[in-house]
Amino acid sequence: MTPIPISRRNFLRASGVCLALPWLETFAGAAPASKTPKRAVFVFVPNGVNMWEWHPATTGKDYELTPPLKNLADLRRRFTVFSGLQHKANPGHGELAVWLTANANYTAGKGAVTQSTISIDQHIAETIGRQTRWPSLVVGATGGRRTISFDRHGDPVLADFDLKNIFDELVGADPHGRLKHRASVLDLVSSQAADLRGKLGKGDERKLDEYLDSVRAVEKRVQADIAWQKAFQSDRIDEARLSLKADPFRPADYAEYIDTMFELIYLALQTDSTRVVTFATTESEGGGPIKNLPCGHWHNAGHNTEDAPPERKPKDYAILSEYDVWWTARLAKFLDRLQRTTEGGHDLLHHTAVLYGSGMSWPASHRAHNLPLLLAGGEGLGFAQGRHLAFNGQKKDVPNDKRLHLAAPRLGTDAVTMSDLLRTISERMDVPATGFGESRRTLAELTT
Amino acid sequence: MTRSMFAAALVILTLVAPSRADDRADYDQVVKPLLVKHCVACHGAEKPKGGVRFDGPAPDLTDPKVTEKWLLARRMLAQGEMPPEGKPRPTADELLATMSWIEDAAARAAVVTRGGVGRRALRRLTNREYVATLHDLLGLSFPHATGDLGTRLPSDAIANTFSNDSNSQVTQALLLRRSLDLAEDLLAVALPAEGTVKPFRYDVDLRSVVAEKLRAFLAMPEANRKGQRGPGIGNVVIPAHAKGGDPAKLGVQGGPNSPLAVEHLDPVRGLMVEPNPILIGVNRNAVTLAVPFVPEGGVLRVRVRAAAVMDHDDSAPVLRLSFGGPQGPGNVAYPVAQVTVTATETKEYVLEVPLVLAECDWKSFRREKRLLVQIDNAAAPLAPTATPEAYDSKKRETYLKRNRLLLESFCLELDASPTWPPKSEVVLLAPRDGEDDEARAKRALRAFLSRAFRRPVADRELEAFVKLYRDQRAAGRGFLDGYKTAAAAALVSPQVLYLIEPRAAERQPLTAWEVASRLSYLAWNTTPDAELLARGADGSILTDAELTKQLRRLLADERAFGFTREFTRQWLDLDVIDHLAPPVSRPARTIDDTSELAWYDKAIRRDLAAEPAHVLLDALRNDRPVNSLIAADHVVVNDRLARYYGVALPKGTGWRRVAAPENRRGGLLTQAGCIAAATHAQERGEIKRGVYLVERFLGIDIPSPPGNVDIKPLDVQLAEDKSLRALTARQHLDKHRTIATCAVCHQRIDPLGFVWDGFDMYGQPKRDKQGKLVAFDSSGTLPDKATFANFSQFRKLMAQGELESRFAVAFSQRLYTYVLGRSLDHGDEVHLKTIRTAAAKDGGGVRALLLAMVLSEPFRNK
């Protein structure tokens, strides 16, 4: 008699041999004191910068801080400025979809978003996300589809813009008392399962145990959430200090809104609610919030410069410079907050890598080479900070009549790209990312 | 008889499985010699390497530690890790014999642990079954809603077996949590809390709007109209039906082929809308209604009076409902419901969407303080358009001939709390005179729990749920909230989540309720309906006659498609079709390649993945011979697939049976979906195809390749080493036979890899660049050494022998696994033989086979 073909998996399980532990949900309770968590924060500012001013002239440790970077003077030793990095795609105002995905197929079609690929933050969150309450935090002033995070299927991870909502979720607010009801429900079903145990056969008991284990795990989570709420009720976070009502569409509230969002990100990191954060500050192009400071309209100023030499368009470049300085002031406040919080033998910034930059360089012609980027903190992850690193032989652009600064450099197959930087960050977060985007190597220059 | 010949032929390759009594004898005859020759030298009494010894008597594999050791040994043998390098290797046949013995012994031991032969552990509902159960228990039905609620639960797919295989299912906390979330969300739809639903209604008569705009437009002098193809929509305000409600704003948006062009306006019939491939961006042709607030809950109902304008030989229009976002670039619509419109005379179509279940960017909608409801035409082309002779890129939209959707009028409404007796009396009974809240809750819970548990609820169980209700009331919650909490608890209790079949050490028959449950989940993937429950109550379902009658009734219903869909999807790995990298088909150069081709591609993949399910359903309903699944002169296709295969189909969109073309007479074997799923979009897909056929059509399990050898997929080898291109595919594959550890499996796989040599990776006949058919050689050998010279001989060999043919035997094993909800063990062989004999007596059809399985002993006993 020929044997019935038995699948190789089936008898493994049926015989009770466990060759791999099933995935169990874990959540933030008491984090093991031995390991300080590693964190990554990605802050995206659209529309490019005043490229005549942004990049430093010399490389290495002793470069001179340019005007927008002067806001970060106190943190000089703790961040690295990059020159010469870019993505293969030149997406124009579709820059949000390319910045963290390195999606080479992206075109600058207005409106239509072509099929995307996973962004580096979601790639990291897929692995480390289960260690915290939230796998990742995705926020932005415009929010919704104006996001820089894309999941494995290429769908955008909708960004939250509602400050009050983020705060409520952070403190575990439960206005309808759903948690208590859920606890009673779980109590009842586990007693039902316990009653059934005697009536079923031996093999079934193992299955019912799986069910009971699941119920207990969900119960533990509910209890942890209730405890979390109680902890926050004891004024650990002063809600009044946060301007949760700031409206990003009112110019007077711009700074408050961004600062509050950064504060919420800080709180999420400090409470270990998450270890991966993306902040798509606002949408690209002309519409949306945070585009209209008193000095002038951001998008219009960018186009008005026509990417000409600075002496030809002083007023428009001055407007761009004001925006750049405004944004780095917001960043400086956030980094300062991280620096002032002690953790382990260092500070919170020591174990948090913060990538800040834009998906565009020259605003008028929507160039995307030599992107303005900087990486702060994360020394605990292995980053050596405090320098200006220029890749692919990039030199600071000099004003000229032939618009040489707009020519994207011809790069060979061994060129360094922004994908390499993203991959390095991921690998420093202990998540391998070989071949991410067009990455060919990690940036050893950053980690020596 | 063919069966014993087949068995005899296999003796060379596999061990003839001994009866239990000969287990030890076999060990001594087959396994011990190999151990003595190759293993005991290092793994013997003196200083055993790794602490592992193989010099003992026949092992008892009921001990998990012993099993672990032997399974590891088996794996190391298969992957060539043992014997280590430098030592003499056993031959492929010796290896196979020993590995088979280990597998067999482990399987037998596993069965003992499980409680005996033919028994199964507790079976949990699959995601699809659970979602359907929730809907039926709560009396909810949204037939047109797109969006699969099953995606809210973590995937329940299990490698190499069906998701209903109780022996392999694992329950995790995340599943429980999400199930509870889903149950609560659906309860909120069935029993909305008072005050959460604000009713509203808007009626839009597009005919009068069209008549007015057209009149105004045509009244304008010719000179003023220059360049405009039709009137603009202007400012059309739709008043609310209720007094004092805020008015909504009607909009019509369109791309180059705007719906407001004169040729799309008919003052008598309404507005005609061209199809849209995309859902993002402003260039959609759609009718929109901007509701000036965002509803919080309830079921939105949209009644549309529409018709199909079938001017061209192309697909019928599809009426799609979406919720949109803010205007401007990046404008995104989230589809929530759709229905195909085939009738050419105007009819009413009703689309219902529970708002809490619609996956949209609700946060952004609330920020905008309005909900944009869009109606458009989502029909995908039947086939990409060929380039005409005189192609003028400026006039390209005139070449894309599609059928339009005619919209006469529509009404958007949201009801308040349901009136009594509502659909939801299914969940909560109406109050009786003089009855207090708790008595009503108890009465309602008794009815609800009895339906949910699929058998009358015990008093003790009922009391526990009533206590929960009572405690909720004591904590200050209202009647409805308290009741809903108890109902939510019921929906995640083990009695609902699992098929509970209390059993003793001795084997015994199932109760009538349990049979009704098994039958319902088999044929309809959902909880038993009223009639099945009644047959369970009176016990008649235990009789052969009634069981037969009920099976026939269930199969005749349209819900039986769910059964064939689930079975074929997993058996033939059809989910993978959606993820294959290049476009599925790229015929002659097309206009507007990017969107039209992408749109067509999605639609054709969906149809290809559904085709096997339709064929199987047709075979079941009409009791066609089992072998007709692989040797048929007909295909079951819809209009798009008919175009794909090049067969003529009478007008209409449904799936129908037509004569097969010459090269598609292999049933499932010649379906493009199966071939594409098998080939996995690889240029040199022979090995993948071979594995697919061997595993899924011949029922032989093939282990994964060893991990310690540097193996590259054939395509990668071709890309790296150009000299390999000089070899034919057959020569390329020959390398496998030279290495014993590879040959073990590959001598069975490779010879089948060329069966589909005449088809490319998309399941279409292979053609060269000019479009001429390419010569091919589909000869090969079956694992039992029978040879065939071409595809039709292969088909004949597979189908030879009626219900004892190679295909029928493998198919019945697969189907029985699915029917029983557990993997098969050696005790089932005898039952399968009985089943096949009974089916043969009953005509040898697929339905007869299924019936015999349902009437078999393992299905009706526990």
Interface residues (C-beta under 8 A of the other chain):
Chain A: M1 T2 P3 I4 P5 I6 S7 R8 R9 N10 F11 L12 R13 A14 S15 G16 V17 L19 P22 W23 L24 E25 K110 G111 A112 V113 G143 G144 R145 R146 L158 D160 F161 D162 N165 K180 H181 R182 S184 V185 L188 V189 S191 Q192 A193 D195 L196 K199 L200 G201 K202 G203 D204 R206 K207 L208 E210 Y211 D213 S214 V215 A217 V218 R221 E283 E285 G287
Chain B: F6 A7 L10 T14 L15 V16 A17 S19 L61 P64 T67 E68 L71 S100 E103 D104 A106 A107 A109 A110 V111 T113 R114 G115 R119 R120 A121 L122 R124 I158 A159 N160 T161 D165 S166 N167 S168 Q169 V170 T171 Q172 A173 L174 L175 L176 R177 L180 I278 I280 G281 V282 N283 G325 G328 P329 G330 N331 V332 D361 K363 S364 R367 R460 E461 A464 F465 L468 D471 Q472 A475 T485 A488 A489 V492 S493 P494 Q495 L497 Y498 I500 E501 P502 R503 A504 A505 G699 I700 D701 P703 Q813 S823 L824 D825 H826 D828 E829
